[in-house]
Amino acid sequence: MGVGATSLKRPAERLLARAAYGLAMTALLSGAVNALVLVSPLYMLQVYDRVLRSYSIETLAYLSMMAAACVAALGLFDWLRGVGLARFGRWWDETARPDVLAAALASARRDGPAPGSSLQDLQQVRAFVGSPSMLPFFDAPWTPLFLVLIFLLHPLLGLIAVCSALVLACFAIGNDVATRLSLAGCGARQAENATFAATALRNADVVHAMGMQPSVIALHGKRQEAINRMQQKAGERSAMLLGASKAIRLGVQTAILGAGAYLVIENQLTPGGMIAASIILGRALAPVEQAIGAWRSFVAAREAHGRVKALLRRIPPETEPTALPAPAGRLSVENVSFYLQGQERPVLRQVGLQVAPGMAVAVVGPSAAGKSALCRLLVGSWLPSGGQVRLDGAALGQWRSADRARFVGYLPQAVELFGGTVRDNIARLGDAVDAEVVAAARLAGCHEMILRLPKGYDTEIGDGGTFLSGGQRQRIALARALFGDPRLVVLDEPNSNLDQEGEAALVAAISAAKEKGAALVVVSHSFAMMRVVDAIMVLRDGAVEKFGPREQILRELQPLPLRAQTAPGEFRREAAE
């Protein structure tokens, strides 16, 4: 099941429709297992009521062989449904994961930060549906059948069995209510705390350098303590109800033996019927007791499934639009506005911009002016709240994802590389011809730098590029942005970690991309960048303050303290702000 499927159903509905088949097969196997469970009480019934009275060795032998065959079949069916559940859990994860990840990414484009806990929720559901914890919920529907069989043996025994089943059902309902109240919101809090810990680990050098470790540990511990209290409370309530239910089940089994013995004395029941009733009752009540024990896992999985389903239903499946011809690189930003979810003040307000092929525009402005937000909108990472971003007249959403990968290059302000080799990252984790990878590196001016790495293009860079310096990561990310033949290139502070050599290579790369006919938008306050751009746009408070040819905007900014710093190639940042 893929995101680009032509089915009109939403992903959650497609998933549920296909899941019904696996659940139906498990239910059929559970029916066979529960039917064969009756072998033991029926065998005991025949042994006590026929074999011990007739002293027939032949009858005992035939009964024993039949019972052995049925027990073997029981083991086979029980094994098959266990295997089926494990495979069902794997299928669930592999089938739902693309849609869940796509929905999370789409939600991030529309609403801001991605709900990173979605995949954790999916894994929690997968761990439950693929585990033996699911089996009591398939066995419990057979409890009424077992109660009917006990009624057939004797109404008094059936009455005892029904009363005990009702009591245990009340315990199960109470366990559900108590666990649900105790664990309300626990999964979401756990995901938030895990995200907090992951952020702290990614910034371990900052945490250590500025003495933040005690505060991080204390804050994480405080949050986790609250979660642990919720889980402990739920566990204690569940343990109490589970212990009570086990005591009730054993007590009822003892009571039914006593009642059965009385009925045998009164000649209203055979000894075999007494033993059979006790065994059947134990089997009838076992799933209820097991379900109470597994209820915490069930509640957690149900809560996680609810969040996953809500995400899938909220984000419609994306379908691939009609393929468009290769763009020339005309970028149009038409009165674009953008609001972050939950914020009343817009990040961008009525921004307009036209960039022709072979033209480079510099975007400058103070912090929080909306420069990075504009970059994300230009490449389609975020969707505008109003207005439209177009490439060759087509809104970005009208371009196929594969075409966007070919024709759009992006270097974010916070450079993120993926675990793997240098080649993998430049090739955007896809299949590529070696010559294309090397060409992108040469265009970015980092080919020689890469050759100096231990294994060149095949060097493993570690998760997030941890084995590289900041400048190396930025230059490799620039090569990734220039990989292929991008018609639109957006660079957000591309020289923030570069030395003079790296900045010179960046300027050369921008000039080369312009010569190839790409439209470029560069967020930078570097004086060197100003030399290669054709126009400058000044953003302030999310709105365009100035926009025009480079020379005109520089002249208008001259009354400000706009001058080169001591270090050549560096433009005074506060001048543009």
C-alpha positions as CSV (number, residue, x, y, z in Angstrom):
1,M,0.0,0.0,0.0
2,G,1.6,3.2,-1.1
3,V,0.8,6.8,-0.7
4,G,0.5,7.3,-4.4
5,A,-2.1,4.6,-4.8
6,T,-5.0,5.3,-7.1
7,S,-7.6,4.1,-4.6
8,L,-9.9,6.9,-3.4
9,K,-10.0,5.4,0.1
10,R,-7.9,7.1,2.8
11,P,-4.8,5.2,4.0
12,A,-6.4,4.3,7.3
13,E,-9.4,2.8,5.6
14,R,-7.3,0.8,3.2
15,L,-5.2,-0.5,6.0
16,L,-8.3,-1.6,8.0
17,A,-9.8,-3.3,5.0
18,R,-6.7,-5.3,4.4
19,A,-6.2,-6.0,8.1
20,A,-9.6,-7.7,8.3
21,Y,-8.3,-10.7,6.3
22,G,-5.4,-11.4,8.7
23,L,-7.7,-11.0,11.7
24,A,-10.3,-13.3,10.1
25,M,-7.6,-16.0,9.6
26,T,-6.5,-15.7,13.2
27,A,-10.1,-15.9,14.4
28,L,-10.6,-19.1,12.4
29,L,-7.5,-20.7,13.8
30,S,-8.6,-19.6,17.3
31,G,-11.9,-21.3,16.7
32,A,-10.1,-24.5,15.8
33,V,-7.9,-24.2,18.9
34,N,-10.8,-23.6,21.2
35,A,-12.8,-26.5,19.7
36,L,-9.8,-28.9,20.2
37,V,-9.4,-27.7,23.8
38,L,-12.6,-29.7,24.5
39,V,-10.5,-32.9,23.9
40,S,-9.2,-33.0,27.5
41,P,-12.6,-32.7,29.3
42,L,-14.3,-35.1,26.8
43,Y,-11.4,-37.6,27.3
44,M,-11.8,-37.4,31.0
45,L,-15.5,-37.8,30.7
46,Q,-15.2,-41.0,28.7
47,V,-12.4,-42.4,30.8
48,Y,-14.4,-41.9,34.1
49,D,-17.8,-42.9,32.8
50,R,-16.9,-45.7,30.3
51,V,-13.4,-47.0,30.6
52,L,-13.3,-47.3,34.4
53,R,-16.7,-49.0,34.4
54,S,-16.1,-51.4,31.6
55,Y,-12.4,-52.0,32.3
56,S,-11.9,-52.0,28.5
57,I,-8.3,-51.6,27.4
58,E,-9.3,-51.4,23.8
59,T,-11.6,-48.5,24.5
60,L,-8.9,-46.7,26.5
61,A,-6.4,-47.3,23.6
62,Y,-8.7,-45.9,21.0
63,L,-9.7,-42.9,23.1
64,S,-6.0,-42.2,23.9
65,M,-5.0,-42.3,20.2
66,M,-7.8,-40.0,19.2
67,A,-7.0,-37.6,22.0
68,A,-3.3,-37.7,21.0
69,A,-4.2,-36.8,17.4
70,C,-6.4,-34.0,18.5
71,V,-3.8,-32.6,20.9
72,A,-1.2,-32.7,18.1
73,A,-3.6,-30.8,15.9
74,L,-4.2,-28.3,18.7
75,G,-0.5,-27.7,19.0
76,L,-0.2,-27.2,15.2
77,F,-3.1,-24.7,15.1
78,D,-1.9,-22.9,18.1
79,W,1.6,-22.6,16.5
80,L,0.0,-21.4,13.2
81,R,-1.9,-18.6,14.8
82,G,1.2,-17.5,16.8
83,V,3.2,-17.4,13.5
84,G,0.2,-15.7,11.9
85,L,0.1,-13.0,14.5
86,A,3.9,-12.4,14.2
87,R,3.6,-12.1,10.5
88,F,0.5,-9.9,10.8
89,G,2.4,-7.6,13.1
90,R,5.2,-7.3,10.6
91,W,2.8,-6.8,7.7
92,W,1.0,-4.1,9.7
93,D,4.2,-2.2,10.3
94,E,5.5,-2.5,6.8
95,T,2.2,-1.6,5.2
96,A,1.3,1.3,7.4
97,R,4.8,2.8,7.9
98,P,5.0,4.5,4.4
99,D,1.6,6.1,4.9
100,V,2.3,7.1,8.5
101,L,5.7,8.6,7.6
102,A,4.3,10.4,4.5
103,A,1.4,11.8,6.7
104,A,3.9,13.0,9.3
105,L,6.0,14.7,6.7
106,A,2.9,16.3,5.1
107,S,1.8,17.4,8.5
108,A,5.2,19.0,9.1
109,R,4.8,20.9,5.7
110,R,1.4,22.2,6.7
111,D,1.6,22.7,10.4
112,G,5.3,23.1,11.2
113,P,7.3,20.5,13.2
114,A,6.6,16.9,12.3
115,P,4.9,14.7,14.9
116,G,7.9,12.5,15.5
117,S,6.0,10.2,17.8
118,S,3.9,8.8,15.0
119,L,6.4,6.0,14.1
120,Q,6.8,5.2,17.8
121,D,3.0,4.9,18.0
122,L,3.0,2.6,15.0
123,Q,5.7,0.4,16.6
124,Q,3.7,0.2,19.8
125,V,0.7,-1.0,17.9
126,R,2.9,-3.5,15.9
127,A,4.4,-4.9,19.1
128,F,0.9,-5.6,20.5
129,V,-0.9,-7.0,17.5
130,G,2.1,-9.3,16.7
131,S,2.4,-10.7,20.2
132,P,0.6,-13.4,22.2
133,S,-1.1,-10.6,24.2
134,M,-3.7,-10.6,21.4
135,L,-4.7,-14.2,21.9
136,P,-7.0,-13.8,24.9
137,F,-9.1,-11.4,22.8
138,F,-9.6,-14.1,20.2
139,D,-10.3,-16.8,22.8
140,A,-12.8,-14.8,25.0
141,P,-15.7,-15.0,22.4
142,W,-15.7,-18.7,22.9
143,T,-16.5,-18.4,26.6
144,P,-20.3,-18.5,26.1
145,L,-19.9,-21.8,24.2
146,F,-18.1,-23.3,27.2
147,L,-20.7,-22.0,29.6
148,V,-23.5,-23.6,27.5
149,L,-21.6,-27.0,27.6
150,I,-21.4,-26.7,31.4
151,F,-25.2,-26.0,31.5
152,L,-25.7,-29.2,29.5
153,L,-23.9,-31.1,32.1
154,H,-26.1,-29.7,34.8
155,P,-28.0,-26.4,35.3
156,L,-26.5,-25.8,38.8
157,L,-23.0,-26.0,37.5
158,G,-23.9,-23.8,34.6
159,L,-25.4,-21.2,37.0
160,I,-22.2,-21.2,39.0
161,A,-20.1,-20.8,35.9
162,V,-22.2,-17.9,34.5
163,C,-22.1,-16.0,37.8
164,S,-18.3,-16.4,38.0
165,A,-18.0,-15.2,34.3
166,L,-20.1,-12.1,35.1
167,V,-18.0,-11.3,38.1
168,L,-14.8,-11.6,36.1
169,A,-16.3,-9.5,33.3
170,C,-17.0,-6.8,35.9
171,F,-13.4,-7.0,36.9
172,A,-12.3,-6.6,33.3
173,I,-14.5,-3.5,32.8
174,G,-13.2,-2.1,36.1
175,N,-9.7,-2.8,35.0
176,D,-10.3,-1.0,31.7
177,V,-11.7,2.1,33.4
178,A,-9.0,2.2,36.0
179,T,-6.2,1.7,33.5
180,R,-7.6,4.2,31.0
181,L,-7.8,6.9,33.7
182,S,-4.4,6.2,35.0
183,L,-2.7,6.1,31.6
184,A,-4.6,9.0,30.0
185,G,-2.1,10.9,27.9
186,C,0.8,8.8,29.1
187,G,1.9,7.8,25.6
188,A,2.0,11.4,24.4
189,R,4.0,12.5,27.4
190,Q,6.4,9.6,27.0
191,A,7.0,10.6,23.3
192,E,7.6,14.2,24.3
193,N,10.1,13.2,26.9
194,A,11.9,10.9,24.5
195,T,12.1,13.8,22.0
196,F,13.5,16.0,24.8
197,A,16.2,13.4,25.6
198,A,17.0,12.9,21.9
199,T,17.5,16.7,21.5
200,A,19.8,16.8,24.5
201,L,21.9,14.0,23.1
202,R,22.2,15.7,19.7
203,N,23.4,18.8,21.5
204,A,25.6,17.0,24.0
205,D,28.5,19.4,23.4
206,V,26.4,22.4,24.2
207,V,24.9,20.8,27.3
208,H,28.4,19.9,28.6
209,A,30.1,23.2,27.6
210,M,27.5,25.4,29.3
211,G,27.0,23.3,32.4
212,M,23.4,22.4,31.4
213,Q,23.8,18.7,32.3
214,P,22.3,18.9,35.8
215,S,19.3,20.9,34.5
216,V,18.7,18.5,31.6
217,I,18.9,15.5,33.8
218,A,16.6,17.1,36.4
219,L,14.0,18.2,33.9
220,H,14.0,14.9,32.1
221,G,13.8,13.1,35.4
222,K,10.9,15.3,36.6
223,R,8.9,14.6,33.5
224,Q,9.7,10.9,33.7
225,E,8.8,10.7,37.3
226,A,5.3,11.9,36.4
227,I,5.0,9.3,33.7
228,N,6.3,6.6,36.0
229,R,3.7,7.5,38.7
230,M,1.0,7.2,36.1
231,Q,2.3,3.8,35.0
232,Q,2.9,2.6,38.5
233,K,-0.7,3.6,39.5
234,A,-2.1,1.7,36.5
235,G,0.2,-1.3,37.3
236,E,-0.9,-1.4,40.9
237,R,-4.6,-1.3,40.0
238,S,-4.1,-3.9,37.3
239,A,-2.2,-6.2,39.7
240,M,-4.9,-5.9,42.3
241,L,-7.6,-6.8,39.9
242,L,-5.6,-9.6,38.3
243,G,-4.9,-11.1,41.7
244,A,-8.5,-10.9,42.7
245,S,-9.6,-12.4,39.4
246,K,-7.2,-15.3,39.7
247,A,-8.4,-16.0,43.3
248,I,-12.0,-15.9,42.1
249,R,-11.3,-18.3,39.2
250,L,-9.5,-20.8,41.4
251,G,-12.2,-20.5,44.0
252,V,-15.0,-21.0,41.5
253,Q,-13.2,-24.1,40.1
254,T,-13.0,-25.5,43.7
255,A,-16.7,-24.6,44.2
256,I,-17.8,-26.3,41.0
257,L,-15.9,-29.5,42.1
258,G,-17.7,-29.4,45.4
259,A,-21.0,-28.8,43.7
260,G,-20.2,-31.6,41.2
261,A,-19.4,-34.0,44.0
262,Y,-22.7,-33.2,45.7
263,L,-24.5,-33.9,42.4
264,V,-22.6,-37.2,42.0
265,I,-23.7,-38.2,45.5
266,E,-27.2,-37.3,44.6
267,N,-26.9,-39.4,41.4
268,Q,-27.6,-36.3,39.3
269,L,-24.1,-36.2,37.7
270,T,-21.4,-38.7,36.8
271,P,-17.9,-38.5,38.1
272,G,-16.7,-37.8,34.6
273,G,-19.1,-34.9,34.2
274,M,-17.8,-33.4,37.5
275,I,-14.2,-33.5,36.2
276,A,-15.2,-32.3,32.8
277,A,-17.2,-29.3,34.1
278,S,-14.2,-28.2,36.2
279,I,-11.8,-28.4,33.2
280,I,-14.2,-26.6,30.9
281,L,-14.9,-23.8,33.4
282,G,-11.1,-23.3,33.8
283,R,-10.8,-22.9,30.0
284,A,-13.9,-20.6,29.8
285,L,-12.5,-18.2,32.4
286,A,-8.9,-18.3,31.4
287,P,-9.2,-15.8,28.5
288,V,-10.9,-13.3,30.7
289,E,-8.2,-13.5,33.3
290,Q,-5.5,-13.3,30.6
291,A,-7.1,-10.3,29.1
292,I,-7.1,-8.5,32.4
293,G,-3.3,-9.2,32.6
294,A,-2.7,-7.9,29.1
295,W,-5.1,-4.9,29.5
296,R,-2.3,-2.3,30.1
297,S,-0.6,-3.2,26.8
298,F,-4.0,-3.2,25.1
299,V,-4.9,0.3,26.4
300,A,-1.5,1.7,25.4
301,A,-1.7,0.1,21.9
302,R,-5.3,1.4,21.5
303,E,-4.3,4.9,22.4
304,A,-1.3,4.8,20.0
305,H,-3.5,3.4,17.3
306,G,-6.0,6.2,17.8
307,R,-3.3,8.8,17.3
308,V,-2.0,7.0,14.2
309,K,-5.5,6.7,12.7
310,A,-6.3,10.3,13.5
311,L,-3.1,11.4,11.7
312,L,-3.9,9.3,8.7
313,R,-7.5,10.5,8.5
314,R,-6.4,14.1,8.9
315,I,-3.8,14.0,6.2
316,P,-5.3,12.9,2.8
317,P,-3.3,10.5,0.7
318,E,-1.1,12.2,-1.9
319,T,-1.6,11.2,-5.5
320,E,1.0,11.8,-8.2
321,P,-0.1,14.7,-10.5
322,T,0.2,14.7,-14.2
323,A,3.9,14.8,-15.3
324,L,5.0,18.3,-16.5
325,P,7.8,19.2,-18.9
326,A,11.1,20.1,-17.5
327,P,10.9,23.7,-16.1
328,A,13.1,26.5,-17.3
329,G,13.4,27.9,-13.8
330,R,10.9,30.8,-13.6
331,L,10.1,31.2,-9.9
332,S,7.0,33.2,-8.9
333,V,6.0,34.0,-5.3
334,E,2.4,35.4,-5.4
335,N,1.3,37.2,-2.2
336,V,2.5,34.4,0.1
337,S,1.5,34.4,3.8
338,F,2.4,31.8,6.4
339,Y,1.2,31.1,9.9
340,L,2.7,28.6,12.3
341,Q,0.1,26.4,13.9
342,G,-1.2,28.0,17.1
343,Q,0.3,31.4,16.3
344,E,-1.8,34.4,15.6
345,R,1.0,36.6,14.2
346,P,2.0,35.6,10.6
347,V,5.6,34.6,9.9
348,L,5.3,36.0,6.4
349,R,2.8,38.6,5.1
350,Q,1.9,39.1,1.4
351,V,5.4,38.3,0.1
352,G,5.9,38.6,-3.7
353,L,8.9,37.7,-5.7
354,Q,9.9,37.0,-9.3
355,V,13.1,35.2,-10.2
356,A,14.0,34.5,-13.9
357,P,16.2,31.6,-15.1
358,G,19.8,32.5,-14.7
359,M,19.0,35.1,-12.0
360,A,20.2,35.2,-8.4
361,V,18.4,37.0,-5.6
362,A,19.8,37.7,-2.2
363,V,17.4,37.8,0.8
364,V,18.6,39.8,3.8
365,G,17.0,41.0,6.9
366,P,17.2,40.9,10.7
367,S,16.6,37.8,12.8
368,A,13.0,36.5,12.8
369,A,12.3,38.4,9.6
370,G,11.0,35.2,8.0
371,K,14.0,34.4,5.7
372,S,14.2,30.7,6.6
373,A,10.4,30.3,6.5
374,L,10.5,31.8,3.0
375,C,13.1,29.3,1.9
376,R,11.1,26.4,3.2
377,L,8.0,27.7,1.2
378,L,10.1,28.2,-2.0
379,V,11.1,24.5,-2.0
380,G,7.7,23.2,-0.9
381,S,8.9,22.0,2.6
382,W,6.1,24.1,4.0
383,L,2.8,25.0,2.4
384,P,1.8,28.6,2.3
385,S,-1.2,29.7,4.4
386,G,-2.2,32.1,1.6
387,G,-0.9,32.8,-1.8
388,Q,1.0,30.5,-4.1
389,V,4.6,29.5,-5.0
390,R,5.0,28.6,-8.6
391,L,7.7,27.1,-10.7
392,D,7.2,27.8,-14.4
393,G,3.6,28.7,-13.7
394,A,2.8,25.5,-11.9
395,A,2.2,25.4,-8.1
396,L,4.9,23.3,-6.4
397,G,2.2,20.8,-5.4
398,Q,1.5,20.2,-9.1
399,W,5.0,18.8,-9.6
400,R,5.7,15.1,-9.1
401,S,8.0,14.3,-6.1
402,A,10.5,12.7,-8.5
403,D,10.5,15.9,-10.6
404,R,11.0,18.1,-7.6
405,A,14.0,15.9,-6.7
406,R,15.5,16.5,-10.1
407,F,14.7,20.2,-10.5
408,V,14.9,21.7,-7.0
409,G,18.0,22.1,-4.9
410,Y,17.9,23.2,-1.2
411,L,20.6,24.0,1.4
412,P,18.9,24.7,4.8
413,Q,20.4,26.9,7.4
414,A,20.7,23.9,9.8
415,V,22.6,21.4,7.7
416,E,21.4,17.9,8.2
417,L,23.2,14.9,6.6
418,F,22.1,11.3,6.8
419,G,24.1,8.4,8.1
420,G,25.9,6.7,5.1
421,T,28.7,7.7,2.7
422,V,29.5,11.0,1.2
423,R,28.3,9.7,-2.1
424,D,24.9,8.6,-0.7
425,N,24.3,12.1,0.7
426,I,25.3,14.0,-2.5
427,A,23.1,11.6,-4.5
428,R,20.2,12.3,-2.1
429,L,20.1,8.7,-1.0
430,G,19.1,7.5,-4.4
431,D,20.7,5.6,-7.3
432,A,22.9,7.9,-9.3
433,V,25.7,7.7,-11.9
434,D,29.1,8.3,-10.3
435,A,29.8,11.0,-12.8
436,E,26.8,12.9,-11.7
437,V,27.9,12.8,-8.1
438,V,31.4,13.9,-8.9
439,A,30.0,16.7,-11.2
440,A,27.9,18.0,-8.3
441,A,30.9,18.0,-6.0
442,R,33.0,19.8,-8.6
443,L,30.3,22.4,-9.1
444,A,30.2,22.9,-5.3
445,G,34.0,23.2,-5.2
446,C,34.4,20.3,-2.7
447,H,35.8,17.5,-5.0
448,E,39.3,18.0,-3.7
449,M,38.1,18.2,-0.1
450,I,36.3,14.9,-0.5
451,L,39.3,13.2,-2.1
452,R,41.2,14.0,1.1
453,L,38.8,12.0,3.2
454,P,39.9,8.5,4.3
455,K,37.9,6.7,1.6
456,G,37.0,9.6,-0.6
457,Y,33.4,9.5,-1.8
458,D,32.9,6.2,0.0
459,T,33.8,7.6,3.4
460,E,31.2,6.9,6.1
461,I,30.2,10.2,7.7
462,G,28.3,8.9,10.7
463,D,24.8,9.8,11.8
464,G,24.1,13.4,10.9
465,G,27.7,13.8,9.6
466,T,29.2,13.6,13.0
467,F,32.6,12.6,11.6
468,L,32.8,15.8,9.5
469,S,33.5,19.4,10.5
470,G,30.8,22.0,10.1
471,G,32.4,23.4,7.0
472,Q,32.7,20.0,5.4
473,R,29.1,19.2,6.1
474,Q,28.0,22.5,4.6
475,R,30.0,22.0,1.4
476,I,28.7,18.4,1.0
477,A,25.2,19.7,1.5
478,L,25.8,22.3,-1.1
479,A,26.9,19.6,-3.5
480,R,23.6,17.8,-2.7
481,A,21.6,20.9,-3.5
482,L,23.4,21.2,-6.9
483,F,23.2,17.5,-7.7
484,G,21.6,16.7,-11.1
485,D,20.3,19.7,-13.0
486,P,18.3,21.8,-10.6
487,R,16.3,24.6,-12.1
488,L,15.6,26.2,-8.7
489,V,18.3,26.4,-6.1
490,V,17.5,27.9,-2.6
491,L,20.5,28.4,-0.3
492,D,19.8,29.5,3.3
493,E,23.0,31.0,4.9
494,P,25.2,28.7,2.8
495,N,28.5,30.3,4.0
496,S,27.8,30.3,7.7
497,N,30.5,27.6,8.4
498,L,32.8,28.2,5.5
499,D,36.4,29.6,5.5
500,Q,37.7,31.9,2.7
501,E,38.4,28.9,0.4
502,G,34.9,27.5,1.0
503,E,33.3,30.9,0.4
504,A,35.2,31.4,-2.8
505,A,34.0,27.9,-4.0
506,L,30.5,28.9,-3.0
507,V,30.6,32.1,-5.1
508,A,32.0,30.1,-8.0
509,A,29.2,27.5,-7.6
510,I,26.5,30.3,-7.7
511,S,28.0,31.8,-10.8
512,A,28.2,28.4,-12.5
513,A,24.5,27.6,-11.6
514,K,23.5,31.0,-13.0
515,E,25.3,30.2,-16.2
516,K,23.4,26.9,-16.4
517,G,20.1,28.8,-16.3
518,A,19.0,28.0,-12.7
519,A,17.0,30.5,-10.6
520,L,18.8,31.1,-7.3
521,V,17.6,32.5,-4.0
522,V,20.4,33.0,-1.5
523,V,19.9,34.1,2.2
524,S,23.2,35.7,3.1
525,H,24.8,38.8,4.6
526,S,28.2,38.2,3.0
527,F,29.6,41.0,0.9
528,A,31.1,38.4,-1.4
529,M,27.5,37.1,-2.1
530,M,26.4,40.5,-3.0
531,R,28.8,40.6,-5.9
532,V,27.2,37.6,-7.7
533,V,23.5,38.3,-7.1
534,D,21.3,40.3,-9.5
535,A,18.7,41.6,-7.0
536,I,18.3,42.0,-3.3
537,M,15.2,41.6,-1.2
538,V,15.0,43.0,2.3
539,L,12.6,41.3,4.7
540,R,11.5,42.8,8.0
541,D,8.8,41.4,10.3
542,G,7.7,39.0,7.6
543,A,7.1,41.6,4.9
544,V,9.1,42.8,2.0
545,E,10.7,46.2,2.9
546,K,12.8,46.6,-0.2
547,F,13.3,44.7,-3.4
548,G,15.1,45.7,-6.6
549,P,18.4,45.5,-8.6
550,R,21.5,45.0,-6.5
551,E,23.1,48.4,-7.1
552,Q,19.8,50.2,-6.3
553,I,19.2,48.4,-3.0
554,L,22.9,48.8,-2.0
555,R,22.7,52.5,-2.6
556,E,19.5,52.8,-0.6
557,L,21.2,50.9,2.3
558,Q,24.3,53.1,2.2
559,P,23.0,55.5,4.9
560,L,23.1,52.5,7.2
561,P,26.5,51.4,8.6
562,L,27.0,49.3,5.5
563,R,30.7,48.5,5.0
564,A,33.1,45.6,4.8
565,Q,34.6,44.3,7.9
566,T,38.3,43.8,8.5
567,A,38.1,40.2,7.2
568,P,37.8,40.3,3.4
569,G,34.6,38.7,2.0
570,E,32.6,39.3,5.2
571,F,29.7,41.7,5.1
572,R,28.6,43.4,8.3
573,R,25.5,41.5,9.3
574,E,23.9,44.4,11.2
575,A,24.2,46.6,8.2
576,A,21.6,44.6,6.3
577,E,19.5,44.2,9.4
